């Protein structure tokens, strides 16, 4: 778990240092987009290989749908609150 926090802090410091370099920022956005897609594919692949999940998909499907929908809605609401509270300027309001 500590390696995750170390990498997050290292990335934040590196991003802060290179934030004015538009080429690196544009390149990092493309790389991170494709990295997320690859991770989602690999997650789906591992779920597809798990017989317990596949055999019980009818049981956990609705619960998973409700839980993931609530998580997304909660993330959107918190993001909207944070954006409105901390990032909106007077001209945007």
N, C-alpha and C positions, 0 to 999 in steps of 0.2 A: 504494500500500500504506500510505503514511503517513496518508492520509485515514481509513482504517479504524481505525487505532490512535487517531487524534485523536477520532473519533466515539465509540469505545469508552470512552476516558478521560472525555470530556465527558458521556456517558451515566452513567457510574459516579459522577461528581461530582454531577450533577444528581439522580440517584437517592438518593445519600447525603443531600443537602440536603432532599429532599422525602419522605423515608422515613416520617415521622410523619403525613403527609397521606393518610388512607385513601382518599379519593375519587380522588385522582390515581393512587395505586397500583392501585386497582381498574380505573380507566379505562385505564391503561397496559397492564395484563394483557390486557384485551379487545383493545386495538389491536394489541399484539404478536402475539396469537394469530391474528388475521385477517391481519396482515402476513405471517406465516409461511405461512399457507394460500395467499395470493396469490402469494408467491414460489415455492412448490411447484408451483402451477398454471403459472406462467410458465416454470419449468424444464422441466416436462413438455411444454409447448407448443413450446419451442425444441428439445427432443429429438425431438419428433414431426416437426418440419420438417427435421431433418437426415437426408438420404437415406442417408448413409454409415452412420449408427447404425441406422436402420431396416432397411437391407439386410443388415447384419451382426449383427442382434439375436440370431439363433440361435447365433452364434459367441461373442458376448460376454455372453450372458444368464446362463449358469451362473457364469462368472467374476465377473460383477457381483453375482450373488446371494450367492456365497461371500464376496466382499470386503465387501459391505454388512452381511451378517450378522455377520462377524467384527468389523467396526467398531462395530456396535451392542452386541455382547456385550462388547467391550473397554471401551466407554463406560460400560456398566452396572456392570461390575466395578470400574472406577476410581471411579465415583460412589459405589458401596457402600463401598469402602475409605475414601474421603475422608469420607463421612458418619459411618462408624463411628469413624474416628480423631479427627475434629475436631469433630463436631457432636452426638454422642450424650452425654447427661448420665448421671450415675451412676444416676438413677432409671430410665432407659430400658434399661440393661443388665440 
